[in-house]
Amino acid sequence: MASMKKFSNISGVVLAGGQSRRMGKDKRGLEWMGTKFLDRVCLTIGSLFEEVLLVTAIEDYPAGHLPVRLVTDAIPKKGSLGGLFTGIKEASQSSVFVVACDMPFLNSVVISRFCELPESDVLMVKLSHGYQPLHGRYSKRCSFILEQMIHDGNLRIQSLVNDPSLSVQIVDESLFKDIDPYGYSFLNINTPSDYEFARKAASHLR
């Protein structure tokens, strides 16, 4: 497949600060198709965006071989929302596309189609079981709102969709059915059983 055109007006952000409690080991280093989970995610995002930020809680992952700039949480221990806040704050572009480090089926074509949609402050996919904030696009205008949410103790990124000061676009999963009929792009791995399911699914897709 020919290499895709990189987005120069959107920064890619990979969140990798979780503690992997439910997995029982660091998810970032799990083996996936001959490489590590986190490396694969960073390489996928690196193929699509000129700038990629890898956000971690502390500098504890060797990333010198990856096309990323490593940054650490600006406000510690605030979960994914804190990571998104840091990514937006550190990004050089006016918008960011953010994913989690545990999404093994990220699809370059899905991400490109998603990021080519019209500009908005919040662009989020809604699946049958809810919003997918960690496969989303966010503008710098979200930064102040996120900081206020942290101050208020609300760490649910999807709460952004209800903020009247932001322009919000919600995308239905049907937009990607021709590329990703099973919705695997949005699958993340939290437990050993999730990991086993993903490995079986990957073998069926080959």
PASEPA-113233 format. One line per field, with one value per atom (N, C-alpha, C): residue number from 0; atom name; x negated, y negated, z. Coordinates in pm, 1 decimal. Each point is the difference from the previous one (the first is absolute). Layout:
% residues N
num	[NUM/...]
atomo	[CA/...]
east	[X/...]
north	[Y/...]
up	[Z/...]
END
This chain:
% residues 206
num	[0/0/0/1/1/1/2/2/2/3/3/3/4/4/4/5/5/5/6/6/6/7/7/7/8/8/8/9/9/9/10/10/10/11/11/11/12/12/12/13/13/13/14/14/14/15/15/15/16/16/16/17/17/17/18/18/18/19/19/19/20/20/20/21/21/21/22/22/22/23/23/23/24/24/24/25/25/25/26/26/26/27/27/27/28/28/28/29/29/29/30/30/30/31/31/31/32/32/32/33/33/33/34/34/34/35/35/35/36/36/36/37/37/37/38/38/38/39/39/39/40/40/40/41/41/41/42/42/42/43/43/43/44/44/44/45/45/45/46/46/46/47/47/47/48/48/48/49/49/49/50/50/50/51/51/51/52/52/52/53/53/53/54/54/54/55/55/55/56/56/56/57/57/57/58/58/58/59/59/59/60/60/60/61/61/61/62/62/62/63/63/63/64/64/64/65/65/65/66/66/66/67/67/67/68/68/68/69/69/69/70/70/70/71/71/71/72/72/72/73/73/73/74/74/74/75/75/75/76/76/76/77/77/77/78/78/78/79/79/79/80/80/80/81/81/81/82/82/82/83/83/83/84/84/84/85/85/85/86/86/86/87/87/87/88/88/88/89/89/89/90/90/90/91/91/91/92/92/92/93/93/93/94/94/94/95/95/95/96/96/96/97/97/97/98/98/98/99/99/99/100/100/100/101/101/101/102/102/102/103/103/103/104/104/104/105/105/105/106/106/106/107/107/107/108/108/108/109/109/109/110/110/110/111/111/111/112/112/112/113/113/113/114/114/114/115/115/115/116/116/116/117/117/117/118/118/118/119/119/119/120/120/120/121/121/121/122/122/122/123/123/123/124/124/124/125/125/125/126/126/126/127/127/127/128/128/128/129/129/129/130/130/130/131/131/131/132/132/132/133/133/133/134/134/134/135/135/135/136/136/136/137/137/137/138/138/138/139/139/139/140/140/140/141/141/141/142/142/142/143/143/143/144/144/144/145/145/145/146/146/146/147/147/147/148/148/148/149/149/149/150/150/150/151/151/151/152/152/152/153/153/153/154/154/154/155/155/155/156/156/156/157/157/157/158/158/158/159/159/159/160/160/160/161/161/161/162/162/162/163/163/163/164/164/164/165/165/165/166/166/166/167/167/167/168/168/168/169/169/169/170/170/170/171/171/171/172/172/172/173/173/173/174/174/174/175/175/175/176/176/176/177/177/177/178/178/178/179/179/179/180/180/180/181/181/181/182/182/182/183/183/183/184/184/184/185/185/185/186/186/186/187/187/187/188/188/188/189/189/189/190/190/190/191/191/191/192/192/192/193/193/193/194/194/194/195/195/195/196/196/196/197/197/197/198/198/198/199/199/199/200/200/200/201/201/201/202/202/202/203/203/203/204/204/204/205/205/205]
atomo	[N/CA/C/N/CA/C/N/CA/C/N/CA/C/N/CA/C/N/CA/C/N/CA/C/N/CA/C/N/CA/C/N/CA/C/N/CA/C/N/CA/C/N/CA/C/N/CA/C/N/CA/C/N/CA/C/N/CA/C/N/CA/C/N/CA/C/N/CA/C/N/CA/C/N/CA/C/N/CA/C/N/CA/C/N/CA/C/N/CA/C/N/CA/C/N/CA/C/N/CA/C/N/CA/C/N/CA/C/N/CA/C/N/CA/C/N/CA/C/N/CA/C/N/CA/C/N/CA/C/N/CA/C/N/CA/C/N/CA/C/N/CA/C/N/CA/C/N/CA/C/N/CA/C/N/CA/C/N/CA/C/N/CA/C/N/CA/C/N/CA/C/N/CA/C/N/CA/C/N/CA/C/N/CA/C/N/CA/C/N/CA/C/N/CA/C/N/CA/C/N/CA/C/N/CA/C/N/CA/C/N/CA/C/N/CA/C/N/CA/C/N/CA/C/N/CA/C/N/CA/C/N/CA/C/N/CA/C/N/CA/C/N/CA/C/N/CA/C/N/CA/C/N/CA/C/N/CA/C/N/CA/C/N/CA/C/N/CA/C/N/CA/C/N/CA/C/N/CA/C/N/CA/C/N/CA/C/N/CA/C/N/CA/C/N/CA/C/N/CA/C/N/CA/C/N/CA/C/N/CA/C/N/CA/C/N/CA/C/N/CA/C/N/CA/C/N/CA/C/N/CA/C/N/CA/C/N/CA/C/N/CA/C/N/CA/C/N/CA/C/N/CA/C/N/CA/C/N/CA/C/N/CA/C/N/CA/C/N/CA/C/N/CA/C/N/CA/C/N/CA/C/N/CA/C/N/CA/C/N/CA/C/N/CA/C/N/CA/C/N/CA/C/N/CA/C/N/CA/C/N/CA/C/N/CA/C/N/CA/C/N/CA/C/N/CA/C/N/CA/C/N/CA/C/N/CA/C/N/CA/C/N/CA/C/N/CA/C/N/CA/C/N/CA/C/N/CA/C/N/CA/C/N/CA/C/N/CA/C/N/CA/C/N/CA/C/N/CA/C/N/CA/C/N/CA/C/N/CA/C/N/CA/C/N/CA/C/N/CA/C/N/CA/C/N/CA/C/N/CA/C/N/CA/C/N/CA/C/N/CA/C/N/CA/C/N/CA/C/N/CA/C/N/CA/C/N/CA/C/N/CA/C/N/CA/C/N/CA/C/N/CA/C/N/CA/C/N/CA/C/N/CA/C/N/CA/C/N/CA/C/N/CA/C/N/CA/C/N/CA/C/N/CA/C/N/CA/C/N/CA/C/N/CA/C/N/CA/C/N/CA/C/N/CA/C/N/CA/C/N/CA/C/N/CA/C/N/CA/C/N/CA/C/N/CA/C/N/CA/C/N/CA/C/N/CA/C/N/CA/C/N/CA/C/N/CA/C/N/CA/C/N/CA/C/N/CA/C/N/CA/C/N/CA/C/N/CA/C/N/CA/C/N/CA/C/N/CA/C/N/CA/C/N/CA/C/N/CA/C/N/CA/C/N/CA/C/N/CA/C/N/CA/C/N/CA/C/N/CA/C/N/CA/C/N/CA/C/N/CA/C]
east	[-84.9/84.9/-88.4/33.7/-78.8/10.2/-108.2/3.1/101.2/66.7/105.2/-60.5/71.1/-43.7/10.2/-105.0/1.2/75.6/68.6/66.7/-103.3/-12.8/-94.5/71.5/134.0/77.6/63.3/-26.6/50.2/-117.6/-13.5/-103.4/59.6/-76.3/41.9/-42.4/87.2/-30.3/29.6/-98.7/16.3/-9.0/104.5/2.4/-51.7/-102.3/-63.0/-37.1/88.5/-32.5/74.7/85.9/81.3/-83.2/60.4/-73.7/25.1/87.8/22.4/39.0/76.1/35.8/78.2/95.4/84.7/-75.2/-104.8/-78.8/-97.1/-47.6/-93.4/-145.3/-22.8/-135.1/9.7/-112.9/-1.7/47.0/117.1/57.4/-90.6/-73.4/-77.4/-100.0/-48.7/-100.8/55.2/132.4/58.0/-39.2/-23.4/-37.6/121.3/-22.2/107.7/-60.7/20.9/-46.2/-148.4/-79.2/-144.5/-58.6/83.6/-51.6/74.5/-20.7/70.4/125.0/101.3/124.6/-26.7/-72.1/-18.2/-79.9/-101.8/-78.6/88.5/85.7/86.4/93.9/57.7/90.1/-76.5/-118.3/-79.3/-40.2/-34.6/-38.8/120.2/117.8/121.7/30.8/-0.7/30.0/-110.1/-124.3/-111.2/5.5/68.6/14.5/105.1/78.0/112.7/-15.1/-84.6/-10.3/-146.3/-23.5/-136.0/-56.1/86.2/-41.7/77.8/-72.1/63.6/-57.2/89.4/-38.9/37.7/-93.3/25.4/6.6/119.7/22.0/-3.7/-93.7/-11.9/6.8/25.9/6.1/-139.2/-98.6/-140.1/-82.3/-124.1/-83.4/-52.4/86.3/-36.6/9.9/7.3/7.2/-104.6/-90.1/-101.6/63.9/-3.1/71.6/-91.0/-131.6/-93.4/11.1/50.4/12.6/133.6/84.8/135.0/12.0/90.9/16.5/88.1/-41.6/82.8/-85.3/68.8/-62.3/61.2/-82.4/48.2/25.9/120.6/33.8/65.8/-7.6/60.3/116.5/90.2/123.0/-27.4/68.6/-14.5/62.0/110.4/66.2/7.1/-79.1/-10.8/129.6/11.2/103.7/142.0/19.6/134.1/49.5/-58.9/49.5/-11.1/88.2/-3.5/30.1/90.2/32.4/-122.4/-78.2/-123.3/-99.5/-4.3/-87.7/41.9/132.0/51.0/-31.7/19.7/-32.7/-146.9/-87.9/-143.5/-29.7/59.9/-22.6/41.6/117.8/49.1/-91.8/-41.4/-85.4/-135.5/-55.4/-134.1/-1.6/114.4/5.1/-26.5/-67.6/-27.3/114.7/87.0/112.7/125.1/98.7/120.9/97.1/-21.6/83.9/-87.9/52.4/-70.5/94.9/-57.4/72.7/-61.0/83.1/-52.1/47.2/-92.6/33.0/-66.8/46.7/-64.2/-105.6/-90.0/-111.6/41.0/123.2/41.2/105.6/-14.5/97.4/-71.6/-7.1/-82.9/52.0/129.8/56.4/18.8/-74.8/10.1/-15.7/85.8/5.8/-30.7/-105.9/-43.0/108.2/74.9/103.6/116.3/36.6/104.9/-42.4/-123.2/-48.5/-4.0/-45.3/-5.4/139.7/94.6/137.4/55.6/-29.4/46.3/-57.9/-130.3/-67.0/27.5/52.5/35.5/138.8/73.1/131.8/-15.9/106.9/-10.3/-47.8/-61.7/-55.8/108.2/-33.1/84.9/-90.3/50.1/-81.4/-9.5/107.9/5.6/56.8/-74.7/47.2/-16.9/112.6/-2.5/91.8/-41.5/82.4/92.1/125.0/91.6/35.6/-36.1/37.4/128.8/49.4/125.1/-11.6/-121.5/-18.4/-58.8/-7.4/-40.6/-106.2/-38.0/-100.5/-138.1/-83.8/-138.0/-94.2/-21.9/-80.1/-146.9/-49.1/-141.6/-19.1/86.3/-20.9/66.5/-51.2/67.8/-91.9/60.7/-73.3/47.8/-94.3/32.7/-79.5/63.3/-69.5/-63.2/-88.8/-64.5/103.0/116.3/103.8/47.4/-23.6/40.5/-89.2/-117.4/-99.3/54.1/60.7/51.6/111.0/86.8/111.2/-55.2/-100.2/-59.8/-64.2/-67.5/-63.6/104.9/112.8/108.8/60.4/12.8/53.0/-90.8/-131.3/-95.1/18.8/13.5/20.1/127.3/103.8/129.3/5.8/-104.9/-0.8/77.6/34.6/71.1/-102.6/-33.2/-104.7/56.9/126.9/62.9/-12.9/-86.9/-23.2/130.2/87.9/124.0/91.5/-26.4/78.5/-18.1/-109.0/-23.0/115.2/66.6/106.3/116.1/10.7/111.1/-35.4/-123.1/-40.1/52.4/84.3/62.5/-97.3/-119.6/-96.0/-81.5/14.2/-77.5/87.2/-56.6/69.4/-29.1/106.0/-12.8/59.1/-74.9/48.4/-11.0/113.2/2.9/16.4/-86.6/-2.4/52.8/86.7/52.0/-98.8/-5.5/-93.8/26.7/121.2/34.1/-89.4/-61.0/-90.7/-118.8/-33.8/-119.8/30.8/127.3/38.2/-66.4/-23.4/-59.8/-147.8/-63.9/-142.5/-17.0/81.8/-16.5/136.6/50.0/137.2/23.0/-105.0/17.6/-27.4/-41.2/-28.9/-122.2/-93.5/-118.6/-92.1/9.6/-85.1/11.1/118.0/27.9/-20.2/-46.6/-18.6/-124.7/15.1/-119.2/-9.1/-120.5/-32.8/-26.5/89.4/-15.2/-33.1/39.8/-14.6/-65.4/-48.8/-54.2/100.8/128.4/100.4/19.9/-10.3/3.7/-115.5/-116.8/-120.7/17.4/55.6/21.6/101.7/106.9/100.6/-64.4/-81.7/-64.2/-91.9/-74.7/-90.8/77.4/113.6/82.9/59.4/47.5/58.7/-103.7/-123.0/-106.1/-31.4/2.5/-29.3/109.3/123.8/109.2/-2.6/-59.3/-4.5/-111.8/-96.9/-114.4/39.4]
north	[118.5/-118.5/-123.3/-98.8/-123.0/-75.0/-69.9/-74.8/-113.0/-29.4/-99.9/-137.3/-100.9/-137.5/-31.4/-60.9/-32.6/-130.3/-4.5/-122.7/-90.1/-121.4/-95.4/-101.2/-3.2/-98.5/60.0/128.0/69.5/73.9/-10.7/76.6/132.3/107.1/128.2/9.4/55.9/16.4/144.4/65.4/136.6/-5.6/46.9/0.1/133.6/-5.5/124.0/-9.6/-62.7/-20.7/89.0/91.4/84.3/97.3/50.5/89.1/148.2/30.0/138.7/93.1/-51.5/82.5/125.5/-15.9/113.9/103.6/-43.6/93.5/79.2/-62.5/67.9/-14.9/-63.9/-30.6/-122.7/-57.6/-121.7/32.1/-53.2/27.9/-46.8/-104.6/-63.5/96.4/95.4/92.7/133.5/15.4/125.7/24.5/124.5/35.3/-8.9/-62.2/-8.8/2.2/112.1/15.2/-33.5/52.9/-14.2/-126.3/-82.2/-121.0/-22.9/-113.5/-32.2/-81.5/16.7/-76.1/-147.2/-61.2/-144.8/-38.9/79.3/-31.2/1.8/100.0/11.9/-120.0/-39.8/-116.1/-125.4/-21.0/-119.0/-2.0/115.6/7.0/-27.2/50.8/-27.7/-148.2/-61.0/-143.4/-82.0/45.6/-69.1/-0.7/100.1/5.0/-97.8/-59.3/-84.0/-147.1/-29.2/-137.3/-44.3/-123.8/-54.0/-8.9/-34.8/-9.3/102.6/78.9/96.6/-17.1/-14.4/-11.0/128.1/54.8/116.0/-50.1/9.2/-54.1/113.3/-9.3/100.0/-68.3/81.2/-55.0/-44.7/84.2/-32.6/49.5/-43.9/42.7/141.2/98.4/138.0/94.0/-57.7/86.0/-45.1/89.5/-38.9/-23.0/-124.5/-34.3/-59.7/13.3/-60.3/54.1/122.0/62.4/-30.5/-76.9/-27.0/-143.8/-23.2/-134.8/-87.4/-18.6/-71.7/-97.1/-95.3/-84.8/39.0/41.7/48.7/-117.4/-5.3/-102.4/69.4/-62.4/58.1/-86.2/62.1/-66.8/-133.8/-103.5/-133.2/-4.2/74.5/10.5/148.6/47.6/144.6/64.9/129.8/87.5/-45.2/-43.2/-41.3/85.0/118.4/95.8/-47.6/55.7/-32.2/-146.9/-57.4/-141.1/-86.7/32.9/-73.4/15.7/120.4/23.2/-80.6/-6.8/-80.4/-147.0/-47.5/-139.5/-29.6/90.8/-17.9/-0.2/95.0/8.7/-126.6/-52.2/-123.3/-116.9/-5.0/-109.6/-0.2/118.8/12.7/-1.0/27.2/12.0/-134.1/5.0/-123.7/-35.8/96.8/-25.7/-38.2/-55.4/-49.5/111.7/120.0/115.4/121.6/93.9/126.1/116.5/109.3/126.9/89.9/51.6/74.9/145.0/90.2/141.4/50.9/116.1/66.5/96.1/39.6/85.4/146.1/33.5/140.7/31.0/-62.6/17.7/67.6/134.0/70.9/-3.2/-31.5/4.5/-138.9/-97.6/-133.0/11.1/-72.2/12.6/-135.4/-5.4/-127.3/-62.8/82.5/-53.8/-56.3/68.1/-50.4/-134.1/-6.7/-123.5/-114.5/28.4/-103.9/-52.0/89.9/-42.0/-83.9/41.6/-70.1/-141.5/-10.3/-129.8/-94.6/52.3/-84.7/-62.7/36.4/-59.7/-147.4/-80.2/-144.2/-32.6/-115.8/-41.6/-15.3/36.8/-22.1/7.7/-44.6/6.9/143.0/74.0/139.3/85.3/101.3/95.9/138.2/68.9/125.6/101.5/125.3/108.5/50.6/31.0/63.2/139.0/102.3/137.8/35.0/119.6/41.1/-1.9/21.5/3.3/-129.9/-105.3/-129.3/-72.3/-116.3/-83.9/63.5/-35.8/48.3/-120.1/-53.3/-123.0/19.5/124.3/23.2/51.1/-47.0/7.9/-126.9/-114.0/-127.3/-111.5/-106.6/-119.0/-118.1/-77.7/-108.4/-125.5/-115.6/-125.5/-56.1/-95.5/-66.6/-68.6/-31.9/-66.4/88.9/130.9/92.3/-11.7/-59.8/-0.6/-62.1/-117.7/-67.3/82.1/59.1/81.2/122.1/64.9/117.5/-37.1/-113.8/-42.9/-23.9/-59.4/-24.0/132.0/96.8/131.1/69.0/-11.0/56.6/-65.7/-130.8/-74.9/45.9/31.6/40.8/148.6/74.6/143.4/84.1/-57.4/74.0/45.1/129.9/50.2/78.8/-22.7/68.5/-87.0/40.7/-79.4/-22.5/101.3/-11.7/-111.9/-52.2/-113.7/-123.8/-3.1/-113.3/-19.4/109.0/-11.5/-85.0/-18.7/-75.9/-145.2/-40.5/-137.4/-94.6/-96.6/-87.4/-94.1/-17.7/-93.3/65.1/131.4/72.7/44.5/-1.2/59.0/150.0/79.3/144.7/72.8/97.5/84.6/146.5/68.9/141.5/81.6/100.3/81.4/139.6/49.5/136.0/100.6/116.9/103.5/45.1/-26.3/41.9/-67.8/-113.7/-69.9/86.7/98.8/81.0/146.4/32.8/140.2/65.2/-77.8/57.4/33.7/-65.8/23.3/98.0/-19.7/73.4/53.9/103.3/46.7/48.1/44.9/51.1/-105.5/-118.9/-105.4/25.3/82.8/34.1/-120.3/-100.9/-119.4/-60.7/15.5/-68.2/91.1/121.9/97.0/-30.8/-4.6/-12.2/118.5/23.9/122.4/-35.0/44.9/-30.9/121.5/118.8/120.6/111.3/103.7/114.0/62.5/0.7/56.3/-89.2/-132.5/-91.5/30.6/21.6/28.2/129.6/100.0/129.1/-14.1/-75.3/-24.7/-69.0/-101.1/-75.0/89.1/87.2/90.3/95.3/49.1/88.9/-75.9/-121.2/-81.8/-30.6/-30.0/-32.5/120.6/120.3/118.6/25.9/-37.6/17.7/-102.6/-117.0/-106.3/19.6/84.6/16.4/72.3]
up	[0.0/0.0/0.0/-81.2/-6.8/132.0/34.7/125.9/-11.1/111.6/1.2/25.7/-49.1/23.9/149.0/53.5/142.5/24.7/113.9/42.3/66.4/-53.9/58.9/89.2/-7.1/76.5/125.2/26.5/119.1/62.5/130.0/70.7/47.5/-10.7/54.8/145.7/83.1/142.4/39.7/60.5/50.2/151.8/67.6/146.1/51.8/82.5/48.3/146.5/77.4/140.6/95.9/-51.9/87.3/81.5/107.9/89.0/-29.2/-94.0/-44.8/115.4/95.7/116.5/-39.9/-90.3/-36.7/-83.4/-68.6/-80.0/88.2/106.2/89.5/-42.1/-113.7/-48.3/-89.8/-31.3/-81.8/-141.9/-36.7/-132.7/-112.6/25.6/-107.0/-63.0/79.1/-50.6/-47.0/-2.1/-48.1/-145.4/-34.5/-137.5/-91.5/-117.6/-98.2/-139.8/-69.7/-137.8/-13.4/91.4/-10.0/58.0/61.8/62.9/129.6/63.7/124.1/-31.6/84.9/-16.2/-27.2/93.2/-8.3/-123.3/-34.6/-118.8/-124.4/-8.4/-118.0/-12.3/114.0/-1.4/-42.2/56.8/-33.5/-147.7/-54.1/-141.0/-91.4/39.0/-78.6/0.0/117.7/9.7/-66.1/13.0/-63.2/-151.9/-56.1/-146.3/-50.5/91.7/-38.7/37.0/100.0/49.6/3.5/-41.3/-0.1/141.3/95.5/139.7/81.6/79.7/89.4/139.9/97.1/139.9/72.3/73.7/84.5/143.8/60.1/134.1/101.5/95.0/105.4/136.2/103.5/135.4/45.6/-27.5/27.2/-118.5/-9.8/-112.9/26.2/-28.1/32.0/-120.1/-121.3/-118.6/-100.4/-41.9/-98.6/-136.3/-46.2/-122.5/-106.8/18.9/-94.2/-141.0/-14.7/-132.3/-66.3/66.9/-50.1/-51.3/-97.8/-56.9/87.9/126.1/96.8/81.5/62.1/102.0/133.3/92.9/128.3/94.0/55.5/99.2/119.6/116.5/119.4/46.6/74.3/43.0/66.7/-48.1/58.3/139.7/17.2/130.3/31.5/94.9/22.6/49.1/-28.1/55.6/-33.2/-124.4/-43.6/-116.9/-15.7/-97.3/-144.6/-82.0/-143.3/-25.9/80.7/-20.2/25.2/101.9/25.1/-112.7/-59.1/-114.6/-121.0/-23.5/-111.6/21.6/122.3/32.3/-30.5/41.0/-25.1/-149.5/-73.2/-144.4/-73.0/34.8/-62.7/35.3/125.9/47.4/-71.2/-22.9/-56.8/-153.4/-61.9/-146.6/-67.7/-113.1/-74.2/-94.8/-29.8/-89.3/79.7/-69.6/67.6/35.5/-55.5/31.2/23.4/79.2/21.9/-28.4/-46.1/-8.1/105.4/89.8/114.7/-1.4/35.5/16.9/126.8/46.5/112.8/-51.8/88.7/-41.3/-16.7/40.3/1.0/-106.3/-116.3/-109.3/-117.4/-0.6/-97.3/-142.7/-18.8/-134.5/-61.6/48.4/-60.8/-151.4/-71.4/-145.4/-63.6/-79.0/-59.9/-86.9/-72.5/-88.6/81.3/107.9/88.9/59.7/48.8/62.5/-101.4/-120.9/-103.3/-32.3/-18.3/-30.4/114.3/121.7/119.2/5.2/-22.5/13.2/-116.9/-109.0/-114.3/14.4/104.6/23.8/34.7/-19.0/25.4/140.8/13.0/128.5/105.8/122.3/116.7/121.8/113.7/121.7/51.9/-13.5/44.8/-112.3/-39.9/-100.1/61.2/20.9/73.1/-67.5/0.5/-53.2/110.4/-37.6/94.5/-52.3/76.7/-31.7/73.3/-22.9/64.2/151.7/53.5/144.6/55.3/-81.3/54.6/-81.1/51.9/-65.0/7.4/-98.4/-5.2/6.8/120.6/11.6/-35.1/5.2/-31.3/-142.4/-87.6/-145.4/-50.6/53.5/-20.3/-44.1/-51.0/-42.3/84.9/51.0/92.4/-35.5/14.5/-29.1/127.0/-19.2/113.2/90.7/-54.8/79.7/114.5/-10.2/107.3/123.0/-15.7/107.3/129.0/-11.1/118.6/65.3/-82.6/52.4/73.7/-59.8/63.6/133.7/3.3/124.5/108.2/-39.6/95.7/47.6/-92.7/36.5/102.3/-21.4/95.7/137.2/-0.8/124.6/70.9/-78.4/56.1/34.4/-36.9/28.2/-99.0/-115.3/-105.3/-103.5/-1.4/-88.8/-118.2/-33.1/-113.3/-125.7/-91.3/-121.4/-76.1/-1.0/-77.7/50.4/119.8/48.9/-87.9/-78.3/-90.4/-97.9/-36.7/-101.9/50.8/131.1/57.7/28.8/-32.9/29.7/-107.9/36.9/-100.8/-70.0/58.2/-60.8/-111.6/-17.6/-99.9/-116.4/-119.9/-115.6/0.4/-2.6/18.5/-120.9/-48.4/-109.1/43.4/-0.7/36.7/-127.8/-17.6/-120.7/31.9/-85.7/17.9/-59.2/62.9/-45.3/-143.5/-50.4/-136.7/-103.9/36.0/-92.5/-39.7/84.7/-22.4/-32.0/-17.0/-16.7/-121.0/-106.3/-120.9/21.5/97.1/28.0/115.8/102.4/125.7/45.3/-66.8/26.6/142.4/68.9/136.6/107.5/-41.3/96.8/84.8/-50.7/78.1/22.0/-87.5/15.2/138.8/60.9/125.9/121.5/-25.8/107.6/80.9/133.0/82.7/95.3/46.6/73.3/146.2/87.9/142.0/87.0/-44.4/82.3/-81.8/66.2/-74.2/-96.1/36.6/-91.1/-122.9/17.4/-115.2/-95.4/58.1/-78.1/-79.1/64.7/-66.5/-112.7/25.4/-104.6/-120.2/26.6/-108.5/-81.3/67.2/-71.5/-90.8/49.1/-82.9/-117.1/27.9/-107.1/-107.6/42.9/-96.4/-89.1/57.1/-80.1/-103.4/31.2/-94.7/-110.9/28.4/-99.8/-101.6/31.3/-90.0/-126.6]
END
